[in-house]
Amino acid sequence: MSGPDLVIRGGMVFDGTGAPARVADVAIQNGRIVAVGADLPAGREEIDASGLMVTPGWVDIHTHYDGQITWDSRMTPSSTLGATTVVAGNCGVGFAPVRKGDEDTLIRLMEGVEDIPGAALHEGLSWEWESFDEYMGAVEKLPHDIDVAVQLPHGALRVYVMGERGANREPATAEENARMRELTREAIQAGALGFSTTRTMVHRTADGDLTPTVGAARAEMEAIAQGLADAGSGVLQWVSDFQDMEGEFALIRDLTRIAGQPLSFSMVQADVIPDQWRELTRRLNEAVDDGLPIKAQVAGRPVGLMLGLQGSAHPFISRPSFEPLLDKPLADKVAIMRDPEFRARLIAEAPSKGHPFINSLAGAYHKMYAVENDHVDYEPDPSTSLGAKAKALGVHPDELIYDALIADEGRAFLFFPMHNYVEGNLDNVRAMLANPNTLSGLSDGGAHVGAICDVSLPTFMLTYWCRDRTRGPRFGLAETIRGQTKDTAEAVGLHDRGVLAPGYLADINVIDFERLRIKAPYMVYDLPTNARRLMQDAVGYVATIKSGEIIYREGQPTGALPGKLIRGRQAAPQALAAE
Ligand SMILES: [Zn+2]
């Protein structure tokens, strides 16, 4: 019987271009869309999408699945939350190129910067590669549920070329710069989508040291940008504190000129420098006006810690009496914490020094919100913080926090909006998102697995920004969908996806928008060595389709693994390019 492989019939089609939705059928043949229109002929398989939304699959350009893509076929939680393409290798950390003997250095870097358990990485990574090309070969050997792409991480590159001197942040010699230039060209030519670096003091190795690339000299950065120019392709991804705003921004501008390729940097509103994002926005807009291909990656909600007994951070973790509990199973922790005497002692105790990060957040009671009813309020009213509630009740906030942590047999979490929440609302985030020079990013899928779970950001953009928000204006669906499909795909050179039109990859979500809802994160223990990671589910994804195959139905895997490693920039479909 002839006819297309699959027809998605009668859905409300948002085609990813920002055009208004229209009711249409979508026909798929050989992994690609062949027609979008009314009354298309019957397919060999059909999905009845009447009353449902049909969108391109999400293209998530900021993840850290560098390890997971080598040992796991499923890119969860991204793939169960509507992503059909994920880009790893961000923030300068990753696992290639690598020399024998340097494996541990790269693991400690990833463990420290991205909070991925080192033991799990040791167990999971096979290290059957040296060059970046060989690493991609190892990724390719495994079938995946969705497409994955990788970028060359500066940390690994620097350690590969300079050895211990690279790890110790010593300056590169002219020969070493030349070698980095050469290896960058090779990696891009082999199919890396770009190059990434971190220059922030916040990123630390598992030993607490600064990362290898912090303070890398201008000559080194220029050499790498020249490597991109030599390859004639590849994006630059950048994380910086921008403490030297003038110098860093001048460098960014120069590197995009030298590389002749686009650059994106991470932008959040930090509590200690609440107006920096305004200055960054001003400079960003100016650079774009000057014709430079620069964008800021922004998060659509607070970058939020999930504090809990199962996670890597909670307010009591630095109290001396908690130390004997650290390695105990959760049930034992909860049993001990239910003892009123222990409770009184822990609450009365001063935290021990040497945990500056935990101790700084432990006092920020105004930013702690209990997660209840399987739902995180990502724009919580400050009057509902545990600090505010304690004040109203006339008790110490630690008492409420303590009880909240042992709720649900110790599986409860507190939501702690770390960035983007200085004013207690998301109005600034809205301004960032509304700027055409920003990109939806920073989901950090695969990373911070013990403390942050922002991988549901693309789903949140729909549920919250297009439907549920009552504390201020919302966004339209068509533009929001474009912002995480066509826009993100094009930003990293993937012109073959993110749009529902003939010739494009059939990467598609069928969504019941009325039912679409993100559940609260929970902890699972399924990384290698049974290490923990935060997981998050949503309801309302009726089907997720990758290259024409249904990979998830209602969040459940079908077993299909059509995803591939993307090697390099992808051209737009011929038919449309000719228009
Ligand atoms: Zn990152």
Residues whose N, C-alpha, C, O or C-beta is under 5 A from the ligand:
A	BS01	ZN	N90 C91
